[in-house]
């Protein structure tokens, strides 16, 4: 994996959470000392240093040599520098730890393919290329534990429903191991926008029982029947429907390059429509009761407050002298973005149509913000675009129904009180409403 992303993903596990994971592991085996423990992505080996740890032998595998601290390690513990996904040591009775959180787009493609090939060869299951690296680590942990082993991992809660982890979930169901997933009721990683959870996979299990719940830092568990934490099932994922469907916001490759403020637009002499188009990268600025994004609202809440709200039209076949001069002024900054480096002409993106509705992907409360896009702004980044040819009255009714729908009861927690709807889940709701 890429060195810069390896360093960025290294988030130290709080000591009390380390102790909690050991308590949960020991409870699964009636407090018996584990003969052998494996910690993939061990960092400073704090799972070996915990006062709650009970093992005859511990092996930690850590790729970053700067993280490895052998001073003060228990006599029965060792840390090996190397790629955890290539570990081939003796199988352990327990695999415990906090694997890295790196999205697939940030993985070295050759490394990812080699790992997926090897995991498929051993498990018979091919994980998606889009799977987060912690999903790969969980499968590796299962493969590196004994037939009666136990896996206890601290990972984001999102894997229980995300399509990118569907093959891993299917693998667990096929093996019929018992699985417990407890999301934390507190934010244990303030810098990371995701809900942390403890996953316990007991390979002694033969009935394939799954249980979900919420856990406090003191170990208190509140169980529930669905990953949503309510009596409702999690929203399904649906493909586009021709009548009405949602698209992810445009990702041209670095908003600081492609999306300008009004002051920047004027400085570079860029003209509306010819050189720039109105766009929205977030709906946070809008009041909760805003139903329509019209010219007055766009001017007040985006243009006049200095928000980035002008998308440069470098998707056009011909550029004005002013737009060409602006693009020249970017220099080499575009090289920071893989989206740009993967294009034959770094600035020429494929445009999205102006949607009928704009919907925020993240929200607090029952439902995301939904506004009728009267001004024709392009949805960028975390704002979803809803495309439809409905008449104005029907469009207003659809927007009203989306605002009234209780999304919160059918989504997994994203981070603290924040919920996030995936674009294909929004498509499922749109299809449910029909005409």
C-alpha positions in Angstrom: 0.0 0.0 0.0 1.1 3.6 -0.5 3.4 4.9 2.2 1.5 8.2 2.6 -1.8 6.4 3.2 -0.2 3.9 5.5 0.9 6.7 7.8 -2.4 8.6 7.5 -4.4 5.5 8.5 -2.4 4.8 11.7 -4.8 5.7 14.5 -3.7 4.6 18.0 -6.3 2.4 19.9 -7.2 4.0 23.2 -5.9 1.8 26.1 -9.3 1.3 27.7 -10.6 0.0 24.3 -7.7 -2.4 24.0 -8.6 -3.7 27.5 -12.2 -4.0 26.4 -11.4 -6.1 23.4 -9.3 -8.4 25.6 -12.3 -8.7 28.0 -14.6 -9.7 25.1 -12.1 -12.2 23.7 -11.5 -13.8 27.1 -15.2 -14.0 27.8 -15.6 -16.1 24.6 -13.2 -18.7 26.0 -14.1 -18.5 29.7 -11.0 -16.6 30.6 -8.5 -19.3 29.5 -5.1 -18.1 28.5 -4.7 -18.1 24.7 -1.9 -20.4 23.5 -1.0 -18.1 20.6 -2.1 -14.6 19.6 -1.7 -12.8 16.2 -2.0 -9.1 15.8 -2.0 -8.0 12.1 -1.0 -4.3 11.8 0.2 -4.3 15.4 1.6 -0.7 15.5 3.3 -0.4 18.9 1.9 -3.7 20.0 -0.3 -2.2 22.7 -2.5 -5.3 22.5 0.5 -7.3 23.9 1.1 -4.6 26.6 -2.4 -4.6 28.0 -2.8 -5.6 31.6 -5.8 -7.6 30.5 -3.8 -9.7 27.9 -3.6 -13.4 28.5 -1.4 -15.3 26.2 1.4 -17.9 26.1 2.8 -16.3 22.9 2.1 -13.1 20.9 3.2 -12.2 17.4 2.6 -8.7 16.0 3.2 -7.9 12.4 3.8 -4.3 11.5 4.9 -2.8 8.2 5.9 0.7 9.5 9.3 0.3 11.2 8.9 3.7 12.9 5.8 2.4 14.8 7.6 -0.7 16.2 8.6 -0.3 19.9 10.1 -3.4 21.4 11.1 -1.8 24.7 8.9 -3.1 27.5 7.3 -5.9 25.5 6.3 -8.9 27.5 8.9 -11.7 27.3 6.4 -14.0 25.4 5.7 -11.3 22.8 7.5 -10.3 19.6 6.9 -7.9 16.8 7.9 -8.7 13.2 8.4 -6.0 10.6 6.6 -6.9 7.4 3.5 -6.8 5.3 0.7 -8.3 7.5 -1.2 -9.5 4.4 1.9 -11.7 3.5 2.2 -13.3 6.9 2.6 -17.1 6.8 3.4 -18.0 10.4 1.8 -20.7 12.5 -1.9 -20.3 12.9 -3.1 -18.6 16.1 -5.8 -19.4 18.6 -6.7 -15.7 18.6 -6.3 -12.9 16.1 -6.9 -9.5 17.8 -6.2 -6.0 16.7 -7.2 -2.7 15.0 -6.5 -3.1 11.2 -5.8 0.0 9.1 -8.7 1.9 7.5 -7.7 2.7 3.9 -10.2 3.0 1.0 -9.5 1.0 -2.1 -8.7 4.0 -4.2 -5.7 4.7 -2.0 -4.2 1.3 -2.3 -1.4 0.4 -4.7 -3.2 -1.4 -7.5 -0.5 -4.1 -7.9 -0.4 -4.8 -4.2 -4.2 -4.9 -4.0 -4.5 -7.3 -6.9 -1.8 -9.6 -5.5 -3.5 -9.7 -2.1 -6.9 -10.3 -3.5 -5.5 -13.2 -5.7 -3.9 -14.8 -2.7 -6.9 -14.4 -0.4 -9.1 -16.0 -3.2 -6.7 -18.9 -3.6 -6.8 -19.7 0.1 -10.5 -18.9 0.9 -12.2 -19.5 -2.4 -13.8 -16.1 -2.1 -13.0 -13.1 -4.4 -13.4 -9.8 -2.5 -14.3 -6.8 -4.5 -11.6 -4.4 -5.7 -13.5 -1.7 -3.9 -13.3 -3.4 -0.5 -11.7 -1.3 2.2 -8.3 -2.6 3.4 -9.7 -3.5 6.8 -12.0 -6.1 5.1 -8.9 -7.7 3.6 -7.3 -7.7 7.0 -10.3 -9.5 8.6 -10.3 -12.2 6.0 -6.5 -12.6 6.5 -7.1 -12.9 10.2 -9.6 -15.7 9.7 -7.2 -17.5 7.4 -4.4 -17.2 9.9 -6.3 -18.6 12.9 -6.9 -22.2 13.7 -10.1 -24.1 12.9 -11.4 -23.5 16.4 -9.9 -20.0 16.6 -11.3 -16.6 17.5 -11.1 -13.3 15.7 -11.7 -10.0 17.6 -11.2 -6.9 15.5 -11.8 -3.2 15.9 -13.2 -1.9 12.6 -15.7 0.6 11.1 -19.3 -0.5 11.5 -20.1 0.2 7.8 -18.9 -3.3 6.6 -22.2 -4.9 7.8 -24.2 -3.4 5.0 -21.8 -1.9 2.4 -21.9 -3.7 -1.0 -18.1 -3.5 -1.1 -18.0 -6.1 1.8 -20.9 -8.3 0.4 -18.5 -11.1 -0.6 -16.9 -11.2 2.9 -20.3 -11.4 4.6 -21.3 -14.2 2.2 -18.1 -16.0 3.1 -19.0 -15.8 6.8 -22.5 -17.1 6.2 -21.1 -19.9 4.1 -18.7 -21.0 6.9 -21.6 -20.8 9.4 -19.4 -19.2 12.1 -21.0 -17.2 14.8 -20.6 -13.4 14.4 -21.2 -10.6 16.8 -20.9 -6.9 15.8 -21.2 -4.2 18.4 -21.0 -0.6 17.4 -19.6 1.9 20.0 -22.0 4.3 21.6 -19.2 6.9 21.9 -16.8 8.4 19.4 -13.6 6.6 20.3 -11.7 8.0 17.3 -12.5 11.8 17.1 -10.4 12.4 14.0 -12.0 9.6 12.0 -15.5 10.1 10.5 -16.8 6.6 11.0 -18.6 4.6 13.7 -16.2 2.1 15.3 -17.3 -1.4 16.1 -16.0 -4.6 17.7 -16.4 -7.7 15.5 -16.2 -11.1 17.2 -16.0 -14.1 14.8 -16.0 -17.5 16.6 -14.9 -20.3 14.4 -16.2 -22.8 16.9 -19.7 -21.8 15.9 -21.5 -24.0 13.5 -25.0 -22.4 13.3 -24.0 -19.1 11.6 -25.7 -16.9 14.3 -25.3 -13.2 13.8 -26.0 -10.7 16.6 -25.8 -6.9 16.6 -25.7 -4.4 19.3 -24.3 -1.2 20.8 -21.4 -1.3 23.3 -20.2 1.3 25.8 -16.6 1.7 26.7 -17.4 0.0 30.0 -18.5 -3.1 28.1 -22.2 -2.7 28.6 -24.0 -4.1 25.6 -27.5 -3.3 24.3 -28.6 -5.8 21.6 -30.8 -5.2 18.6 -32.1 -7.2 15.8 -31.0 -5.2 12.8 -27.7 -3.3 12.0 -29.9 -0.2 11.8 -30.3 -0.3 15.6 -34.1 -0.2 15.1 -36.9 -2.6 14.3 -36.5 -1.6 10.6 -34.2 -3.4 8.2 -31.4 -1.4 6.5 -32.3 0.2 3.2 -31.5 -2.1 0.3 -29.3 -1.0 -2.7 -30.9 -0.5 -6.1 -29.6 0.3 -9.5 -30.8 3.3 -11.5 -34.3 3.5 -12.8 -35.0 5.3 -16.0 -37.9 7.3 -14.6 -36.0 8.9 -11.7 -32.6 8.1 -10.3 -29.8 9.5 -8.2 -26.1 10.1 -9.2 -23.1 10.8 -7.0 -21.9 14.4 -7.1 -19.3 15.2 -9.8 -15.7 14.6 -8.8 -13.7 16.6 -11.3 -10.4 16.1 -9.3 -9.7 18.6 -6.5 -12.3 21.1 -5.6 -9.7 23.7 -4.8 -8.8 23.7 -8.5 -12.2 23.1 -10.2 -14.6 25.0 -7.9 -14.0 28.7 -7.3 -15.4 31.4 -5.1 -17.0 34.6 -6.5 -13.8 36.5 -5.6 -11.6 34.0 -7.6 -14.0 34.1 -10.5 -13.8 37.9 -10.8 -10.0 37.9 -10.2 -9.4 35.6 -13.2 -12.0 37.3 -15.3 -14.1 34.2 -15.8 -17.6 34.7 -17.2 -20.8 32.9 -16.0 -22.1 30.2 -18.4 -19.1 30.6 -20.7 -16.3 29.7 -18.2 -18.1 28.7 -15.0 -21.4 27.1 -14.0 -23.2 27.4 -10.6 -22.5 24.3 -8.4 -23.1 23.1 -4.9 -20.6 21.1 -2.9 -22.6 21.0 0.4 -26.1 21.9 1.5 -25.0 22.7 5.1 -25.3 26.5 4.5 -29.0 26.2 3.7 -31.6 26.6 6.4 -33.6 23.5 7.3 -36.8 24.9 5.8 -35.3 25.7 2.5 -37.2 23.9 -0.3 -36.0 25.6 -3.4 -32.5 26.6 -4.5 -33.3 29.7 -6.6 -31.2 32.6 -7.8 -31.8 34.7 -4.6 -30.9 31.8 -2.3 -27.8 30.9 -4.3 -26.6 34.5 -4.2 -27.3 34.9 -0.5 -26.1 31.6 0.9 -23.2 30.8 -1.5 -22.0 33.6 -3.7 -22.0 36.5 -1.1 -20.5 34.5 1.7 -17.5 33.4 -0.3 -18.4 29.7 -0.7 -16.9 27.7 -3.5 -19.8 27.7 -5.9 -18.5 28.2 -9.5 -17.5 25.0 -11.4 -15.0 25.8 -14.1 -16.2 24.6 -17.5 -13.0 22.9 -18.6 -15.3 20.1 -19.9 -16.0 22.2 -22.9 -14.3 21.6 -26.3 -13.0 25.2 -26.5 -11.7 27.3 -23.7 -11.7 31.1 -23.6 -8.4 32.9 -23.2 -9.3 33.7 -19.6 -10.1 30.1 -18.7 -6.9 28.9 -20.4 -4.9 31.5 -18.4 -6.5 30.3 -15.2 -5.7 26.6 -15.9 -2.1 27.6 -16.7 -2.0 29.3 -13.2 -2.8 26.0 -11.6 0.8 24.9 -12.3 1.5 21.3 -11.2 -1.1 21.2 -8.3 -3.3 19.0 -10.4 -0.7 16.2 -10.1 -1.9 15.7 -6.5 -5.1 14.1 -7.7 -5.3 10.7 -9.4 -8.5 11.8 -11.2 -6.4 14.4 -13.1 -3.3 12.2 -13.7 -5.5 9.4 -15.1 -6.9 11.7 -17.9 -5.1 12.4 -21.2 -5.8 16.1 -20.6 -5.8 16.7 -16.9 -8.5 19.4 -16.8 -11.0 18.0 -19.2 -13.6 16.1 -17.1 -16.8 14.6 -18.2 -19.7 16.9 -17.2 -22.9 15.9 -15.3 -26.3 17.2 -16.2 -27.9 19.8 -13.8 -30.3 17.7 -11.6 -33.9 18.3 -10.8 -33.2 17.8 -7.0 -30.1 18.2 -4.8 -29.8 15.9 -1.8 -27.2 15.9 0.9 -25.5 12.5 1.4 -24.8 13.1 5.1 -27.4 14.3 7.6 -28.4 14.6 11.3 -31.9 13.9 12.2 -34.5 12.0 10.3 -33.7 12.9 6.7 -31.2 14.7 4.5 -31.8 18.1 3.1 -33.6 18.1 -0.3 -34.1 21.1 -2.5 -35.6 21.7 -5.9 -32.7 22.8 -8.1 -34.4 25.8 -9.8 -31.1 27.5 -10.6 -29.7 24.5 -12.4 -26.6 24.1 -10.1 -24.3 21.1 -10.7 -24.1 18.6 -7.8 -20.4 18.2 -6.7 -18.7 16.0 -4.1 -21.0 14.9 -1.3 -24.2 16.3 -2.8 -26.3 13.8 -4.8 -28.1 14.7 -8.0 -31.6 13.4 -8.6 -32.5 13.3 -12.3 -36.1 13.2 -13.5 -38.4 14.8 -16.1 -41.3 15.3 -13.7 -43.4 18.4 -13.9 -42.8 21.1 -11.2 -45.8 20.1 -9.1 -44.7 16.4 -9.1 -41.1 17.4 -8.5 -42.1 19.4 -5.4 -44.2 16.5 -4.1 -41.3 14.1 -4.6 -39.0 16.5 -2.7 -41.6 16.7 0.1 -41.9 13.0 0.4 -38.1 12.6 0.6 -37.9 15.2 3.4 -40.7 13.4 5.3 -39.3 9.9 5.0 -37.5 8.6 8.1 -34.1 7.6 6.7 -32.5 7.5 10.1 -34.4 4.3 11.1 -33.1 2.4 8.1 -29.4 3.3 8.0 -26.3 2.3 9.9 -24.5 4.9 12.0 -21.8 6.7 10.1 -20.2 8.8 12.8 -21.7 9.9 16.1 -25.2 11.4 15.2 -24.2 11.7 11.6 -25.9 9.3 9.1 -25.0 8.8 5.5 -27.1 7.4 2.7 -25.5 5.7 -0.2 -26.6 6.7 -3.7 -28.0 3.3 -4.4 -30.0 3.3 -1.2 -31.4 6.7 -2.3 -32.3 5.0 -5.6 -34.2 2.3 -3.6 -36.3 4.9 -1.9 -37.0 6.8 -5.1 -38.1 3.6 -6.8 -40.4 2.9 -3.8 -42.1 6.2 -4.2 -42.7 5.5 -7.9 -44.9 8.0 -9.7 
